[in-house]
């Protein structure tokens, strides 16, 4: 219990919460970059980073003259993303329409896809029986193995990684599941490498290209023409 209180207190600080939220981008950041994001001074950001590293939440890697900070493990990213589900949902306007911000429409959740599009992809995989829901636990079907092979994703190496292969991840903006794990990361990497998606500088929001919309419809049966943000 004492250790839990210490972790909760560390994350609860506004500056450190900003640091952790920024690192959900999946990239490593320097102290200077994090200081700008958190709107604080270099000495202050160093103090906060040292506390997070000492607690084992972050790790630091040196490259030349620079030090880069990142999560010490993927489970830290999943925990931070899950905490966002505690934020109350915004009310819709009188017409019932709720504008969807880019970060809620399509974003990265550390190393996999999230937001409305991430949930639509998970729904598609379930509807096509590429993945199966077994008591709120996702499993890849035999059909799914062949489907992924056709997409150019080989699962043998993914299943050997020391991490979850496939798991549901509750989306904080949609309040429904998207997929996480090494398989979800491989799907995101495929989409980025094939220019279906493009990352936006200084944002976790992701742009869907024209090529991406075409392939999302072809492979995932998702039509994005009517989705607004």
MARBA-3410 file (N, C-alpha, C, O; in Angstrom, 1 decimal):
229
0.8,-1.2,0.0,0.0,0.0,0.0,0.9,1.3,0.0,0.5,2.2,-0.7 ~ 1.9,1.3,0.8,2.8,2.4,0.8,3.4,2.7,-0.5,3.5,3.9,-0.9 ~ 3.9,1.7,-1.2,4.4,1.9,-2.5,3.4,2.4,-3.5,3.7,3.3,-4.4 ~ 2.2,1.9,-3.4,1.1,2.4,-4.3,0.9,3.9,-4.0,0.7,4.7,-5.0 ~ 0.8,4.3,-2.8,0.6,5.7,-2.4,1.7,6.6,-3.0,1.5,7.7,-3.5
3.0,6.1,-3.0,4.1,6.8,-3.5,4.0,7.0,-5.0,4.2,8.1,-5.5 ~ 3.6,5.9,-5.7,3.4,6.0,-7.2,2.3,7.0,-7.5,2.4,7.8,-8.4 ~ 1.2,6.9,-6.8,0.0,7.7,-7.0,0.4,9.2,-6.8,0.0,10.1,-7.6 ~ 1.2,9.5,-5.8,1.6,10.8,-5.5,2.5,11.4,-6.6,2.5,12.5,-6.9 ~ 3.4,10.5,-7.1,4.3,10.9,-8.1,3.6,11.3,-9.4,3.8,12.4,-10.0
2.6,10.5,-9.8,1.9,10.7,-11.0,0.9,11.9,-10.9,0.6,12.6,-11.8 ~ 0.4,12.1,-9.6,-0.6,13.1,-9.4,-0.1,14.5,-9.5,-0.9,15.4,-9.7 ~ 1.2,14.7,-9.4,1.8,16.1,-9.5,1.5,16.6,-11.0,1.8,15.9,-11.9 ~ 1.0,17.8,-11.1,0.6,18.3,-12.5,1.8,18.3,-13.5,1.6,17.9,-14.6 ~ 3.0,18.7,-13.1,4.1,18.7,-14.0,4.5,17.3,-14.4,4.7,17.0,-15.6
4.5,16.3,-13.4,4.9,15.0,-13.7,3.8,14.3,-14.6,4.0,13.4,-15.4 ~ 2.5,14.7,-14.3,1.4,14.1,-15.1,1.6,14.6,-16.6,1.3,13.8,-17.5 ~ 2.0,15.8,-16.8,2.2,16.3,-18.1,3.3,15.6,-18.8,3.2,15.2,-20.0 ~ 4.4,15.3,-18.1,5.5,14.5,-18.6,5.0,13.1,-19.1,5.3,12.7,-20.2 ~ 4.3,12.4,-18.2,3.8,11.1,-18.5,2.9,11.1,-19.7,2.9,10.2,-20.6
2.0,12.1,-19.8,1.0,12.2,-20.9,1.8,12.5,-22.2,1.4,11.9,-23.2 ~ 2.8,13.3,-22.2,3.6,13.6,-23.4,4.3,12.4,-23.9,4.4,12.1,-25.1 ~ 4.8,11.5,-23.0,5.6,10.3,-23.4,4.7,9.3,-24.0,5.2,8.3,-24.5 ~ 3.4,9.4,-23.9,2.5,8.5,-24.5,2.6,8.5,-26.0,2.1,7.7,-26.7 ~ 3.3,9.6,-26.5,3.5,9.7,-27.9,4.3,8.5,-28.5,4.3,8.2,-29.7
5.1,7.8,-27.6,5.9,6.7,-28.0,7.3,7.0,-28.3,8.1,6.1,-28.4 ~ 7.6,8.3,-28.3,9.0,8.7,-28.6,9.7,9.0,-27.3,9.1,9.2,-26.3 ~ 11.0,9.1,-27.4,11.8,9.6,-26.3,12.0,11.1,-26.4,12.2,11.6,-27.5 ~ 12.1,11.8,-25.3,12.2,13.2,-25.2,13.4,13.6,-24.4,13.7,13.0,-23.4 ~ 14.0,14.8,-24.7,15.0,15.3,-23.9,14.3,16.1,-22.8,13.2,16.4,-22.8
15.1,16.5,-21.7,14.6,17.3,-20.6,14.2,18.6,-21.1,13.2,19.2,-20.6 ~ 14.9,19.2,-22.1,14.5,20.5,-22.6,13.2,20.5,-23.3,12.4,21.3,-23.1 ~ 12.9,19.4,-24.1,11.7,19.3,-24.8,10.5,19.1,-23.8,9.4,19.7,-24.0 ~ 10.8,18.3,-22.7,9.7,18.1,-21.7,9.5,19.4,-20.9,8.3,19.6,-20.5 ~ 10.5,20.2,-20.7,10.4,21.4,-20.0,9.5,22.4,-20.7,8.6,23.1,-20.2
9.6,22.4,-22.1,8.8,23.3,-22.9,7.4,22.8,-22.9,6.5,23.6,-22.8 ~ 7.2,21.5,-23.0,5.8,21.0,-23.0,5.1,21.2,-21.6,3.9,21.6,-21.6 ~ 5.9,21.1,-20.5,5.3,21.3,-19.2,5.3,22.7,-18.8,4.8,23.1,-17.7 ~ 5.9,23.6,-19.6,6.0,25.1,-19.3,6.6,25.3,-17.9,6.1,26.0,-17.1 ~ 7.8,24.7,-17.8,8.5,24.9,-16.5,10.0,25.1,-16.9,10.4,25.0,-18.0
10.8,25.3,-15.8,12.2,25.6,-16.0,13.0,24.3,-16.1,12.6,23.3,-15.6 ~ 14.2,24.4,-16.8,15.1,23.2,-16.8,15.4,22.6,-15.5,15.4,21.4,-15.3 ~ 15.8,23.4,-14.4,16.1,22.8,-13.1,14.9,22.1,-12.5,15.0,21.0,-11.9 ~ 13.7,22.7,-12.7,12.5,22.0,-12.2,12.2,20.7,-12.9,11.8,19.8,-12.2 ~ 12.3,20.7,-14.2,12.0,19.5,-15.0,13.0,18.4,-14.6,12.6,17.2,-14.6
14.2,18.8,-14.4,15.2,17.8,-14.0,14.9,17.1,-12.7,15.0,15.9,-12.5 ~ 14.4,17.9,-11.7,14.0,17.4,-10.4,12.8,16.4,-10.6,12.9,15.3,-10.0 ~ 11.9,16.7,-11.4,10.7,15.8,-11.6,11.1,14.6,-12.4,10.7,13.5,-12.0 ~ 12.0,14.7,-13.3,12.5,13.5,-14.1,13.3,12.6,-13.2,13.1,11.4,-13.3 ~ 14.1,13.2,-12.4,14.9,12.3,-11.5,14.0,11.5,-10.5,14.3,10.3,-10.3
12.9,12.1,-10.1,12.0,11.4,-9.2,11.3,10.2,-10.0,11.2,9.1,-9.4 ~ 10.9,10.5,-11.2,10.3,9.4,-12.0,11.2,8.3,-12.4,10.8,7.2,-12.4 ~ 12.5,8.7,-12.7,13.5,7.6,-13.0,13.8,6.8,-11.7,13.9,5.6,-11.8 ~ 13.9,7.5,-10.6,14.2,6.8,-9.3,13.1,5.8,-8.9,13.4,4.8,-8.4 ~ 11.9,6.2,-9.3,10.7,5.3,-8.9,10.6,4.2,-9.9,9.7,3.3,-9.7
11.4,4.2,-11.0,11.3,3.1,-12.0,10.2,3.3,-13.0,10.0,2.4,-13.8 ~ 9.6,4.5,-13.1,8.6,4.8,-14.1,9.2,5.2,-15.4,8.6,4.9,-16.5 ~ 10.3,5.8,-15.4,11.0,6.2,-16.6,12.4,5.7,-16.6,13.0,5.3,-15.6 ~ 13.0,5.7,-17.8,14.4,5.3,-17.9,15.0,6.4,-18.8,14.4,7.0,-19.6 ~ 16.3,6.6,-18.7,17.0,7.6,-19.5,18.2,6.9,-20.3,18.9,6.1,-19.8
18.3,7.3,-21.5,19.3,6.8,-22.4,20.1,8.0,-22.9,19.6,9.0,-23.3 ~ 21.5,7.8,-23.0,22.4,8.9,-23.4,22.8,8.6,-24.9,23.2,7.5,-25.2 ~ 22.7,9.7,-25.7,23.2,9.6,-27.1,24.0,10.9,-27.3,23.4,12.0,-27.5 ~ 25.3,10.8,-27.3,26.2,11.9,-27.5,26.0,12.8,-26.3,26.2,12.4,-25.1 ~ 25.7,14.1,-26.5,25.6,15.0,-25.4,24.2,15.1,-24.8,23.9,15.7,-23.8
23.3,14.3,-25.4,21.9,14.4,-25.0,21.4,13.2,-24.2,21.9,12.1,-24.5 ~ 20.5,13.4,-23.3,19.8,12.4,-22.6,18.4,12.3,-23.0,17.7,13.4,-23.0 ~ 17.9,11.1,-23.2,16.5,11.0,-23.7,15.7,10.2,-22.6,16.2,9.1,-22.1 ~ 14.5,10.6,-22.3,13.7,10.0,-21.3,12.5,9.3,-22.0,11.9,9.8,-23.0 ~ 12.1,8.1,-21.5,11.0,7.3,-22.0,10.5,6.5,-20.9,11.1,6.3,-19.9
9.3,5.8,-21.2,8.8,4.9,-20.2,9.7,3.7,-19.9,10.4,3.3,-20.9 ~ 9.8,3.3,-18.7,10.6,2.1,-18.4,10.1,0.8,-19.0,10.8,-0.2,-19.1 ~ 8.8,0.8,-19.3,8.1,-0.4,-19.8,6.8,0.0,-20.4,6.2,1.0,-20.1 ~ 6.3,-0.8,-21.3,5.0,-0.6,-22.0,3.9,-0.6,-21.0,2.9,0.1,-21.3 ~ 4.0,-1.4,-19.9,2.9,-1.4,-19.0,2.7,-0.1,-18.3,1.6,0.2,-17.9
3.7,0.8,-18.2,3.6,2.1,-17.7,2.7,2.9,-18.6,1.8,3.7,-18.1 ~ 2.9,2.9,-19.9,2.1,3.6,-20.8,0.7,3.2,-20.8,-0.2,4.0,-20.8 ~ 0.4,1.9,-20.7,-0.9,1.4,-20.6,-1.7,1.9,-19.4,-2.8,2.2,-19.4 ~ -0.9,2.0,-18.2,-1.5,2.4,-17.0,-1.9,3.9,-17.1,-3.0,4.3,-16.6 ~ -1.0,4.7,-17.7,-1.3,6.1,-17.8,-2.5,6.3,-18.8,-3.4,7.1,-18.5
-2.6,5.6,-19.9,-3.7,5.7,-20.8,-5.0,5.3,-20.1,-6.0,5.9,-20.3 ~ -4.9,4.2,-19.3,-6.1,3.7,-18.6,-6.6,4.8,-17.6,-7.8,4.9,-17.4 ~ -5.7,5.5,-17.0,-6.1,6.5,-16.0,-7.0,7.6,-16.6,-7.9,8.2,-15.9 ~ -6.8,7.8,-17.9,-7.6,8.9,-18.6,-9.1,8.5,-18.7,-9.9,9.3,-18.9 ~ -9.4,7.2,-18.5,-10.8,6.8,-18.5,-11.5,7.3,-17.3,-12.8,7.3,-17.3
-10.8,7.8,-16.3,-11.5,8.4,-15.1,-12.0,9.8,-15.4,-12.8,10.3,-14.6 ~ -11.6,10.4,-16.5,-12.0,11.8,-16.8,-13.5,11.7,-17.3,-13.8,10.9,-18.2 ~ -14.4,12.5,-16.8,-15.8,12.4,-17.2,-16.0,12.8,-18.7,-15.2,13.6,-19.2 ~ -16.9,12.1,-19.3,-17.2,12.4,-20.7,-17.8,13.7,-20.9,-18.6,14.1,-20.1 ~ -17.4,14.5,-22.0,-18.1,15.8,-22.2,-19.5,15.6,-22.6,-19.9,14.6,-23.2
-20.3,16.6,-22.3,-21.7,16.6,-22.7,-21.8,17.0,-24.2,-21.1,17.8,-24.7 ~ -22.8,16.4,-24.9,-23.1,16.8,-26.2,-23.8,18.1,-26.2,-24.5,18.5,-25.2 ~ -23.8,18.8,-27.4,-24.6,20.0,-27.5,-26.1,19.7,-27.7,-26.5,18.6,-27.7 ~ -26.9,20.8,-27.8,-28.3,20.6,-27.9,-28.8,19.7,-29.1,-29.8,19.0,-29.0 ~ -28.0,19.8,-30.1,-28.3,19.0,-31.3,-27.9,17.6,-31.2,-28.3,16.7,-32.1
-27.2,17.2,-30.1,-26.8,15.9,-30.0,-25.4,15.6,-30.7,-24.9,14.5,-30.5 ~ -24.9,16.6,-31.4,-23.7,16.3,-32.1,-22.5,16.7,-31.3,-22.5,17.8,-30.6 ~ -21.5,15.9,-31.2,-20.3,16.2,-30.5,-19.1,16.2,-31.4,-18.7,15.2,-32.0 ~ -18.4,17.4,-31.5,-17.3,17.5,-32.4,-16.2,16.6,-31.9,-15.9,16.6,-30.7 ~ -15.5,15.9,-32.8,-14.5,15.0,-32.4,-13.1,15.6,-32.7,-12.8,15.9,-33.9
-12.3,15.9,-31.7,-11.0,16.5,-31.8,-10.1,15.5,-32.5,-10.3,14.3,-32.4 ~ -9.1,16.0,-33.2,-8.2,15.1,-33.9,-7.6,14.0,-33.0,-7.4,12.8,-33.4 ~ -7.2,14.3,-31.8,-6.6,13.4,-30.9,-7.6,12.3,-30.5,-7.2,11.2,-30.1 ~ -8.9,12.6,-30.5,-9.9,11.6,-30.2,-10.3,10.8,-31.4,-10.8,9.7,-31.3 ~ -10.1,11.4,-32.5,-10.4,10.7,-33.8,-9.5,9.6,-34.1,-9.9,8.5,-34.4
-8.2,9.9,-34.2,-7.2,8.9,-34.5,-5.8,9.4,-33.9,-5.3,10.4,-34.2 ~ -5.3,8.6,-33.0,-4.1,8.9,-32.3,-3.3,7.7,-32.0,-3.8,6.6,-32.1 ~ -2.0,7.9,-31.5,-1.3,6.8,-31.0,-1.4,6.6,-29.5,-1.5,7.6,-28.8 ~ -1.5,5.4,-29.1,-1.5,5.1,-27.6,-0.2,4.4,-27.4,-0.2,3.1,-27.4 ~ 0.9,5.1,-27.2,2.2,4.6,-27.1,2.7,4.0,-28.4,3.2,4.6,-29.3
2.4,2.7,-28.6,2.9,2.0,-29.8,1.8,1.4,-30.6,2.1,0.5,-31.5 ~ 0.5,1.7,-30.3,-0.6,1.2,-31.1,-1.6,2.3,-31.4,-1.5,3.4,-30.9 ~ -2.6,2.0,-32.2,-3.6,3.0,-32.6,-4.8,3.0,-31.7,-5.2,2.0,-31.2 ~ -5.2,4.3,-31.4,-6.4,4.5,-30.5,-7.3,5.5,-31.1,-7.1,6.0,-32.2 ~ -8.3,5.9,-30.3,-9.3,6.9,-30.7,-10.4,6.2,-31.5,-10.5,4.9,-31.5
-11.2,7.0,-32.1,-12.4,6.4,-32.9,-11.9,5.4,-33.9,-12.6,4.4,-34.1 ~ -10.9,5.8,-34.7,-10.4,4.9,-35.7,-9.8,3.6,-35.1,-10.1,2.5,-35.7 ~ -9.1,3.7,-34.0,-8.6,2.5,-33.4,-9.7,1.5,-32.9,-9.6,0.3,-33.1 ~ -10.8,2.1,-32.4,-11.9,1.3,-32.0,-12.6,0.7,-33.2,-13.1,-0.5,-33.1 ~ -12.8,1.4,-34.3,-13.4,0.9,-35.5,-12.6,-0.3,-36.1,-13.2,-1.2,-36.6
-11.3,-0.2,-36.0,-10.4,-1.3,-36.5,-10.7,-2.5,-35.6,-10.8,-3.6,-36.1 ~ -10.7,-2.3,-34.3,-11.0,-3.5,-33.4,-12.3,-4.1,-33.7,-12.5,-5.3,-33.7 ~ -13.3,-3.2,-33.9,-14.7,-3.7,-34.2,-14.7,-4.6,-35.5,-15.3,-5.6,-35.6 ~ -13.9,-4.1,-36.5,-13.8,-4.8,-37.8,-13.2,-6.1,-37.6,-13.7,-7.1,-38.2 ~ -12.1,-6.2,-36.9,-11.4,-7.4,-36.7,-12.3,-8.5,-36.0,-12.2,-9.7,-36.2
-13.1,-8.0,-35.0,-14.0,-8.9,-34.3,-15.2,-9.3,-35.3,-15.5,-10.5,-35.3 ~ -15.7,-8.4,-36.0,-16.8,-8.7,-36.9,-16.4,-9.7,-38.0,-17.1,-10.6,-38.4 ~ -15.1,-9.6,-38.5,-14.6,-10.5,-39.5,-14.1,-11.8,-38.9,-13.6,-12.7,-39.6 ~ -14.1,-11.9,-37.6,-13.6,-13.1,-36.8,-12.2,-13.3,-37.1,-11.7,-14.4,-37.1 ~ -11.4,-12.2,-37.3,-10.0,-12.3,-37.3,-9.4,-12.4,-35.9,-8.4,-13.1,-35.7
-10.1,-11.7,-35.0,-9.8,-11.9,-33.6,-11.1,-12.3,-32.9,-12.2,-12.0,-33.4 ~ -11.0,-13.0,-31.8,-12.2,-13.5,-31.1,-12.2,-12.9,-29.7,-11.1,-12.8,-29.0 ~ -13.4,-12.6,-29.2,-13.5,-12.1,-27.8,-13.9,-13.3,-26.9,-15.0,-13.8,-27.0 ~ -12.9,-13.7,-26.1,-13.2,-14.8,-25.1,-13.2,-14.3,-23.7,-12.1,-14.1,-23.1 ~ -14.4,-14.0,-23.2,-14.5,-13.4,-21.9,-13.7,-12.2,-21.6,-12.9,-12.1,-20.7
-13.8,-11.2,-22.6,-13.1,-9.9,-22.5,-11.6,-10.1,-22.7,-10.8,-9.2,-22.2 ~ -11.2,-11.2,-23.3,-9.8,-11.4,-23.6,-9.8,-11.7,-25.1,-10.5,-12.5,-25.6 ~ -8.9,-11.0,-25.9,-8.8,-11.2,-27.3,-7.9,-12.3,-27.7,-6.8,-12.5,-27.1 ~ -8.3,-13.1,-28.7,-7.4,-14.2,-29.2,-7.5,-14.1,-30.8,-8.5,-13.7,-31.4 ~ -6.3,-14.4,-31.4,-6.2,-14.5,-32.8,-6.8,-15.8,-33.3,-6.5,-16.9,-32.8
-7.7,-15.7,-34.3,-8.3,-16.9,-34.9,-7.4,-17.5,-36.0,-6.4,-16.9,-36.4 ~ -7.7,-18.8,-36.4,-6.9,-19.4,-37.5,-7.1,-18.5,-38.8,-6.2,-18.4,-39.5 ~ -8.3,-18.0,-39.0,-8.6,-17.2,-40.1,-7.7,-15.9,-40.0,-7.2,-15.4,-41.0 ~ -7.5,-15.4,-38.8,-6.8,-14.2,-38.6,-5.3,-14.4,-38.9,-4.7,-13.5,-39.4 ~ -4.7,-15.6,-38.7,-3.3,-15.8,-39.0,-3.1,-15.7,-40.5,-2.2,-15.0,-41.0
-4.0,-16.3,-41.3,-3.9,-16.2,-42.8,-4.1,-14.7,-43.2,-3.5,-14.3,-44.2 ~ -5.1,-14.1,-42.6,-5.4,-12.7,-43.0,-4.2,-11.8,-42.7,-3.9,-10.9,-43.6 ~ -3.5,-11.9,-41.6,-2.4,-11.1,-41.3,-1.2,-11.4,-42.2,-0.5,-10.5,-42.6 ~ -1.1,-12.7,-42.6,0.0,-13.0,-43.5,-0.2,-12.3,-44.8,0.7,-11.9,-45.5 ~ -1.5,-12.3,-45.3,-1.8,-11.6,-46.5,-1.5,-10.1,-46.4,-1.3,-9.4,-47.4
-1.6,-9.6,-45.2,-1.3,-8.1,-45.0,0.2,-7.9,-44.9,0.6,-6.7,-44.8 ~ 1.0,-9.0,-44.8,2.4,-8.8,-44.7,2.9,-8.8,-43.3,4.0,-8.4,-43.0 ~ 2.1,-9.3,-42.3,2.5,-9.3,-40.9,2.7,-10.8,-40.5,1.7,-11.6,-40.6 ~ 3.8,-11.2,-40.1,4.1,-12.5,-39.7,4.1,-12.6,-38.1,4.9,-11.9,-37.5 ~ 3.3,-13.5,-37.6,3.0,-13.4,-36.2,4.0,-14.2,-35.3,4.1,-14.0,-34.1
4.9,-15.1,-36.0,5.8,-15.9,-35.2,6.7,-15.1,-34.3,6.8,-15.3,-33.1 ~ 7.3,-14.1,-34.9,8.2,-13.2,-34.1,7.5,-12.4,-33.1,8.0,-12.2,-32.0 ~ 6.3,-11.9,-33.4,5.5,-11.1,-32.5,5.2,-11.9,-31.3,5.2,-11.4,-30.1 ~ 4.8,-13.2,-31.4,4.4,-14.0,-30.3,5.6,-14.4,-29.4,5.4,-14.8,-28.3 ~ 6.8,-14.3,-29.9,8.0,-14.6,-29.1,8.5,-13.4,-28.3,9.4,-13.5,-27.4
7.9,-12.2,-28.5,8.3,-11.1,-27.8,7.9,-11.2,-26.3,6.9,-11.8,-26.0 ~ 8.7,-10.6,-25.4,8.4,-10.7,-24.0,7.4,-9.6,-23.6,7.7,-8.7,-22.9 ~ 6.2,-9.7,-24.2,5.1,-8.8,-23.9,3.8,-9.4,-24.4,3.8,-10.5,-25.0 ~ 2.7,-8.8,-24.1,1.4,-9.3,-24.5,1.4,-9.3,-26.1,1.9,-8.4,-26.7 ~ 0.9,-10.4,-26.6,0.7,-10.5,-28.1,-0.5,-9.7,-28.5,-0.5,-9.0,-29.5
-1.6,-9.9,-27.8,-2.9,-9.3,-28.1,-3.7,-9.1,-26.9,-4.0,-10.1,-26.1 ~ -4.2,-7.9,-26.6,-5.0,-7.6,-25.5,-6.0,-6.5,-25.7,-5.7,-5.6,-26.5 ~ -7.1,-6.5,-25.1,-8.0,-5.3,-25.2,-7.5,-4.1,-24.4,-7.0,-4.4,-23.3 ~ -7.6,-2.9,-24.8,-7.2,-1.7,-24.1,-8.3,-0.8,-24.2,-8.8,-0.4,-25.2 ~ -8.8,-0.4,-23.0,-10.0,0.5,-22.9,-9.6,1.9,-23.4,-8.8,2.5,-22.8
-10.3,2.4,-24.4,-10.0,3.7,-25.0,-10.6,4.8,-24.2,-11.8,4.8,-23.9 ~ -9.8,5.8,-23.7,-10.3,6.8,-22.8,-11.3,7.8,-23.5,-12.1,8.3,-22.8 ~ -11.2,8.0,-24.8,-12.1,8.9,-25.4,-13.4,8.2,-25.9,-14.5,8.8,-26.0 ~ -13.3,6.9,-26.3,-14.4,6.2,-26.8,-15.1,5.4,-25.8,-16.3,5.0,-25.9 ~ -14.4,5.1,-24.7,-14.9,4.2,-23.6,-15.2,2.8,-24.1,-16.1,2.2,-23.6
-14.6,2.4,-25.1,-14.7,1.0,-25.7,-13.3,0.5,-26.0,-12.3,1.3,-25.9 ~ -13.2,-0.8,-26.3,-11.9,-1.4,-26.5,-11.3,-1.1,-27.9,-11.9,-1.2,-28.9 ~ -10.0,-0.8,-27.9,-9.1,-1.0,-29.1,-8.1,-2.1,-28.8,-8.0,-2.5,-27.6 ~ -7.4,-2.5,-29.7,-6.4,-3.6,-29.5,-5.1,-3.0,-29.1,-4.6,-2.0,-29.6 ~ -4.4,-3.8,-28.2,-3.0,-3.4,-27.8,-2.1,-4.7,-27.9,-2.6,-5.7,-28.2
-0.9,-4.5,-27.6,0.1,-5.6,-27.7,1.0,-5.6,-28.9,0.9,-4.6,-29.7 ~ 1.8,-6.6,-29.0,2.8,-6.6,-30.1,2.1,-6.6,-31.5,2.6,-6.1,-32.5 ~ 0.9,-7.3,-31.6,0.2,-7.4,-32.8,-0.3,-6.0,-33.2,-0.2,-5.6,-34.4 ~ -0.9,-5.3,-32.3,-1.4,-3.9,-32.5,-0.3,-3.0,-33.0,-0.5,-2.2,-33.8 ~ 0.9,-3.2,-32.3,2.0,-2.3,-32.7,2.5,-2.6,-34.1,2.9,-1.7,-34.9
2.4,-3.9,-34.5,2.8,-4.3,-35.9,1.9,-3.7,-36.9,2.3,-3.3,-38.0 ~ 0.6,-3.7,-36.6,-0.4,-3.2,-37.5,-0.2,-1.7,-37.7,-0.3,-1.2,-38.8 ~ 0.1,-1.0,-36.6,0.4,0.5,-36.7,1.6,0.7,-37.5,1.6,1.6,-38.4 ~ 2.7,0.0,-37.3,3.9,0.1,-38.0,3.7,-0.1,-39.5,4.2,0.6,-40.4 ~ 2.8,-1.1,-39.8,2.5,-1.4,-41.2,1.8,-0.2,-41.8,2.2,0.2,-43.0
0.9,0.4,-41.1,0.1,1.5,-41.7,1.0,2.7,-41.9,0.9,3.5,-42.8 ~ 2.0,2.9,-41.0,2.9,4.1,-41.1,3.9,3.9,-42.2,4.1,4.8,-43.0 ~ 4.4,2.7,-42.3,5.4,2.4,-43.3,4.8,2.4,-44.7,5.5,2.7,-45.7 ~ 3.5,2.1,-44.8,2.9,2.1,-46.1,2.2,3.4,-46.5,1.5,3.5,-47.5 ~ 2.4,4.4,-45.6,1.8,5.7,-45.8,0.3,5.7,-45.8,-0.3,6.5,-46.5
-0.3,4.8,-45.0,-1.7,4.9,-44.7,-2.0,6.0,-43.7,-3.0,6.7,-43.7 ~ -1.0,6.1,-42.8,-1.1,7.0,-41.7,0.2,7.9,-41.7,1.2,7.4,-42.1 ~ 0.1,9.1,-41.1,1.2,9.9,-41.0,1.2,10.6,-39.6,0.1,11.1,-39.2 ~ 2.2,10.5,-38.8,2.3,11.2,-37.5,2.4,12.7,-37.7,3.0,13.2,-38.7 ~ 1.8,13.4,-36.8,1.8,14.9,-36.8,2.8,15.4,-35.8,2.8,14.9,-34.7
3.6,16.3,-36.2,4.7,16.8,-35.3,4.0,17.4,-34.0,3.0,18.1,-34.1 ~ 4.7,17.1,-32.9,4.3,17.6,-31.6,2.8,17.3,-31.2,2.1,18.1,-30.5 ~ 2.3,16.1,-31.7,1.0,15.7,-31.4,0.9,14.2,-31.4,1.6,13.6,-32.2 ~ 0.0,13.6,-30.6,-0.3,12.2,-30.7,-1.3,11.9,-31.8,-1.6,10.8,-32.1 ~ -1.9,13.0,-32.3,-2.9,12.8,-33.4,-2.2,12.2,-34.6,-1.1,12.6,-34.9
-3.0,11.4,-35.4,-2.4,10.8,-36.6,-3.3,11.2,-37.8,-4.5,11.1,-37.7 ~ -2.7,11.5,-38.9,-3.4,11.9,-40.1,-3.6,10.6,-41.0,-2.7,9.8,-41.1 ~ -4.8,10.4,-41.5,-5.1,9.3,-42.4,-5.0,9.8,-43.8,-5.8,10.8,-44.2 ~ -4.2,9.2,-44.6,-4.0,9.7,-46.0,-5.1,9.1,-46.9,-5.9,8.3,-46.4 ~ -5.2,9.6,-48.1,-6.1,9.1,-49.1,-5.9,7.6,-49.3,-6.8,6.8,-49.4
-4.6,7.3,-49.4,-4.3,5.9,-49.6,-4.7,5.1,-48.4,-5.1,3.9,-48.5 ~ -4.6,5.7,-47.2,-5.0,5.0,-46.0,-6.5,4.7,-45.9,-6.9,3.6,-45.6 ~ -7.3,5.7,-46.3,-8.7,5.5,-46.3,-9.1,4.4,-47.3,-10.0,3.6,-47.0 ~ -8.5,4.3,-48.4,-8.8,3.3,-49.4,-8.4,1.9,-48.8,-9.2,1.0,-49.0 ~ -7.3,1.8,-48.2,-6.8,0.5,-47.6,-7.6,0.1,-46.4,-7.8,-1.1,-46.1
-8.0,1.1,-45.6,-8.8,0.8,-44.4,-10.2,0.2,-44.8,-10.7,-0.7,-44.2 ~ -10.7,0.7,-46.0,-11.9,0.2,-46.5,-11.7,-1.2,-47.1,-12.5,-2.1,-46.8 ~ -10.6,-1.4,-47.8,-10.4,-2.7,-48.5,-10.1,-3.8,-47.5,-10.6,-4.9,-47.6 ~ -9.3,-3.5,-46.5,-8.8,-4.6,-45.6,-9.7,-4.7,-44.3,-9.9,-5.7,-43.7 ~ -10.2,-3.5,-43.8,-10.9,-3.5,-42.5,-12.4,-3.2,-42.7,-13.2,-3.1,-41.7
-12.9,-3.0,-44.0,-14.3,-2.7,-44.2,-14.7,-1.4,-43.5,-15.9,-1.3,-43.1 ~ -13.8,-0.4,-43.3,-14.2,0.8,-42.7,-14.2,1.9,-43.7,-13.3,2.2,-44.4 ~ -15.4,2.6,-43.7,-15.5,3.8,-44.6,-15.4,5.0,-43.7,-16.2,5.2,-42.8 ~ -14.4,5.9,-43.9,-14.2,7.0,-43.1,-14.7,8.3,-43.8,-14.5,9.4,-43.3 ~ -15.4,8.2,-44.9,-15.8,9.4,-45.6,-16.8,10.2,-44.8,-16.8,11.4,-44.9
-17.5,9.6,-43.9,-18.6,10.3,-43.2,-18.1,10.7,-41.8,-18.9,11.4,-41.0 ~ -16.9,10.3,-41.3,-16.4,10.6,-40.0,-15.8,12.0,-40.0,-14.9,12.3,-40.8 ~ -16.3,12.8,-39.1,-15.8,14.2,-39.1,-14.9,14.4,-37.8,-15.1,13.7,-36.8 ~ -14.0,15.3,-37.9,-13.3,15.8,-36.7,-12.9,17.3,-37.0,-12.3,17.9,-36.1
END
